[in-house]
């Protein structure tokens, strides 16, 4: 807990107004993209299982559902750009029920909700230690089987990450994300049409 407070204090002491303005510009650009008729490609629901407050490096695992459905493994690093903003360059691997896999590079920016709302009427204390919204792009780096044709394609995404004030040894927080495409029907048809191997 003390380590998280130090991290947050460190994050709050770093940065400039220019970086904050740049992050605001990124959010405005992202809103324009997301309002342009994109459809949900897949949703990601992960649990944060590791996070080093000194380096910003961690990992989260979970599942995805949509045109791509399976398990997800993500390595991430939060890099402070101002008192309340970050950038990141993550890697996410998804494995589906057929054993086909795809690796995405996930880059973008985010901001922390500081201070988070507090329910002063609760005897249980605060809920959110660190977290907030993220925007970025998923770029397919590698793909096997039905996902090979996606290599090189980019997909915008929105996410939110929340770390609890009372984490357990195996779960520090969670992440929810939505990845979008302007050609969901075409991509889904190509994935479904991929020939299955007989057992």
Residue pairs with C-beta under 8 A, 6 or more apart in sequence:
1 129
1 165
3 53
3 54
4 53
4 129
4 130
4 163
4 165
6 53
7 53
7 54
7 56
7 130
8 112
8 114
8 129
8 130
10 80
11 80
11 83
11 84
11 86
11 112
12 83
12 84
12 114
13 83
14 80
14 82
14 83
15 80
15 81
15 82
15 83
15 84
15 85
16 82
17 82
19 81
19 82
19 85
20 82
20 83
20 84
20 85
22 81
23 81
23 82
23 85
23 109
23 111
26 108
26 109
26 135
27 109
27 111
27 135
30 135
30 156
30 158
33 156
34 156
34 158
34 180
36 182
37 182
38 156
38 180
38 181
38 182
39 180
39 181
39 182
39 184
40 66
40 178
40 179
40 180
40 184
41 66
41 67
41 68
41 155
41 179
41 180
41 181
41 184
41 187
42 64
42 65
42 66
42 67
42 68
42 69
42 178
42 179
43 64
43 65
43 66
43 176
43 177
43 178
43 179
44 62
44 63
44 64
44 72
44 92
44 159
44 175
44 176
44 177
44 178
44 179
45 62
45 63
45 64
45 65
45 174
45 175
45 176
46 60
46 61
46 62
46 63
46 72
46 74
46 174
46 175
46 176
46 177
47 60
47 61
47 62
47 171
47 173
47 174
47 175
48 58
48 59
48 60
48 161
48 163
48 171
48 172
48 173
48 174
48 175
49 58
49 59
49 60
49 61
49 170
49 171
49 172
50 57
50 58
50 59
50 172
51 57
51 58
51 163
51 172
51 173
52 58
55 77
56 77
56 78
56 79
56 80
56 86
57 75
57 76
57 77
58 75
58 76
58 77
58 78
58 172
59 73
59 74
59 75
59 76
60 72
60 74
60 76
60 174
60 175
61 71
61 72
61 73
61 74
62 71
62 72
62 175
63 69
63 70
63 71
63 72
64 70
64 71
64 72
64 94
66 179
67 181
67 184
67 187
67 188
67 191
68 94
68 96
68 102
68 147
68 191
69 96
69 97
70 94
70 95
70 96
70 97
71 94
71 95
72 92
72 93
72 94
73 92
73 93
74 90
74 91
74 92
74 93
74 106
74 175
75 90
75 91
76 88
76 90
76 106
77 88
77 89
77 90
78 86
78 88
78 110
79 86
79 87
79 88
80 86
81 87
81 109
83 114
84 111
84 112
84 114
85 109
85 110
85 111
85 112
86 109
86 110
86 111
86 112
87 107
87 108
87 109
87 110
88 106
88 107
88 108
88 109
88 110
88 134
88 136
89 105
89 106
89 107
90 105
90 106
90 107
91 103
91 104
91 105
91 106
91 141
92 103
92 104
92 106
92 138
93 101
93 102
93 103
93 104
94 101
94 102
94 104
95 101
96 146
98 145
98 146
98 196
98 197
99 145
100 143
100 144
100 145
100 146
100 147
100 194
101 142
101 143
101 144
101 145
101 147
102 140
102 142
102 143
102 144
102 147
102 150
103 140
103 141
103 142
103 143
104 138
104 139
104 140
104 141
105 138
105 139
105 141
106 136
106 137
106 138
106 139
106 157
107 136
107 137
107 139
108 134
108 135
108 136
108 137
108 157
109 134
109 135
109 136
110 132
110 133
110 134
110 135
110 159
110 161
111 132
111 133
112 130
112 131
112 132
113 128
113 131
113 132
116 126
116 127
116 128
116 131
117 128
118 126
119 127
125 165
125 166
126 165
127 164
127 165
128 162
128 163
128 164
128 165
129 163
129 164
129 165
129 167
129 173
130 163
130 173
131 160
131 161
131 162
131 163
131 173
132 160
132 161
133 158
133 159
133 160
134 158
134 159
134 160
134 161
134 177
135 156
135 157
135 158
135 159
136 156
136 157
136 159
137 154
137 155
137 156
137 157
138 154
138 155
138 156
138 157
138 179
139 152
139 153
139 154
139 155
140 147
140 150
140 151
140 152
140 153
140 154
140 155
141 151
142 151
143 149
143 150
143 151
145 194
146 190
146 191
146 194
147 191
149 190
150 187
155 179
155 180
155 181
156 179
156 180
157 177
157 178
157 179
157 180
158 177
158 178
159 175
159 176
159 177
159 178
160 175
160 176
160 177
161 173
161 174
161 175
162 173
162 174
162 175
163 172
163 173
164 171
164 172
164 173
167 173
181 187
